[in-house]
Amino acid sequence: MNKLKLVFEQTMMVSFMVLCYISVLGLLAFRGTDTGFPWYIPGSIVLASFFCSLVTVFLLSDAGDNKDESPTKYYIKLIAHFILLYALIMGFGYLFYWYRGTVGFIITSVVYVIIYAGTWVGTRLVFLHDDKIIGDALDKIRDEE
């Protein structure tokens, strides 16, 4: 159940961040122009986010929990995660025409790095919030005893 929750949270967080980026880009860069995107782009973003979440759950869900695991192995998994997600995003980008040409490829790559870092920060905040809720519940139980 926890892995399903993680897939859902990651999918929604990444999709939200990408769609916000597209909205801000539309407001700042394309205001006053007749630029738009096809109807399937938002759905392709959610689908890509879902596949990224699956990669995250299968590759990193147990990483760092095992005390016997070396830090080197964790960082190798993290680098593999970054590369796999990058390949997945750029593949979806090519398939669904998220970018055109070299400049679009570079911009999409930069946005990927920003969203990747933002997702790590957001996931950390979600886990800290969950830990706080659990800690508060345990404190309440201790106080009642």
Rosetta blueprint (number, residue, H / E / L):
1 M L
2 N H
3 K H
4 L H
5 K H
6 L H
7 V H
8 F H
9 E H
10 Q H
11 T H
12 M H
13 M H
14 V H
15 S H
16 F H
17 M H
18 V H
19 L H
20 C H
21 Y H
22 I H
23 S H
24 V H
25 L H
26 G H
27 L H
28 L H
29 A L
30 F L
31 R L
32 G L
33 T L
34 D L
35 T L
36 G L
37 F L
38 P L
39 W L
40 Y L
41 I H
42 P H
43 G H
44 S H
45 I H
46 V H
47 L H
48 A H
49 S H
50 F H
51 F H
52 C H
53 S H
54 L H
55 V H
56 T H
57 V H
58 F H
59 L H
60 L H
61 S L
62 D L
63 A L
64 G L
65 D L
66 N L
67 K L
68 D L
69 E L
70 S L
71 P H
72 T H
73 K H
74 Y H
75 Y H
76 I H
77 K H
78 L H
79 I H
80 A H
81 H H
82 F H
83 I H
84 L H
85 L H
86 Y H
87 A H
88 L H
89 I H
90 M H
91 G H
92 F H
93 G H
94 Y H
95 L H
96 F L
97 Y L
98 W L
99 Y L
100 R L
101 G H
102 T H
103 V H
104 G H
105 F H
106 I H
107 I H
108 T H
109 S H
110 V H
111 V H
112 Y H
113 V H
114 I H
115 I H
116 Y H
117 A H
118 G H
119 T H
120 W H
121 V H
122 G H
123 T H
124 R H
125 L H
126 V H
127 F H
128 L H
129 H H
130 D H
131 D H
132 K H
133 I H
134 I H
135 G H
136 D H
137 A H
138 L H
139 D H
140 K H
141 I H
142 R H
143 D H
144 E H
145 E L
